[in-house]
Each structure stands twice: as structure tokens, then as C-alpha cells.
Amino acid sequence: MAKRKTRRVKSRRPARRTTRRPVRSVRSLATRPVKTKPRDNSTGGMLFVGFLVLGIAAGIYYNQTSIGALVGLALGFIAMAIAGKK
């Protein structure tokens, strides 16, 4: 059997990164707001989820789940707003 000639393939260049870094202007760096300590919103979130679950449970009890969910949502948002004011 005759030996087959094989062609050597040149290696490809390394792949480019698909994401590029955003270009920042000097003005945006100079006017950047000062970083402040983030507020803890865990209490408001827990109240929101709690009222939502209670509303759904009441809706299931009265066979009106969607109404109960809406009432729980409304009460949850109100409780979250009250808890956020310190």
C-alpha cells in the first residue's frame, strides 16, 4: 500500500474574548457618586413574603386563591414601606 500524503494544517490564532470592557470617560470617573453602605432590606422582604403567603392561605381557605394573593401582595407592599421608614 502506498503511503498517503497528509497536509499539515496551520494552527489557528487563539480565540478573541467575546466580551469587551466598556470604555469609561474621564468625566464619568470624576462624577461617580460616593459609595454608601447599602441598607438592610431583609426585614421588609420577610414581611412581604409573610403577608403574601398569609394572603394565599386565606384565599385557599375561602376558595378564592387569586383574590387572596392580591390582598397578600397589597398588604406585603404596605408593610414593606412601613418597615423601610426608619
Secondary structure, 3 states (H helix, E strand, C coil): CCCCCCCCCCCCCCCCCCCCCCCCCHHHHHCCCCCCCCCCCHHHHHHHHHHHHHHHHHHHHCCCHHHHHHHHHHHHHHHHHHHHCC
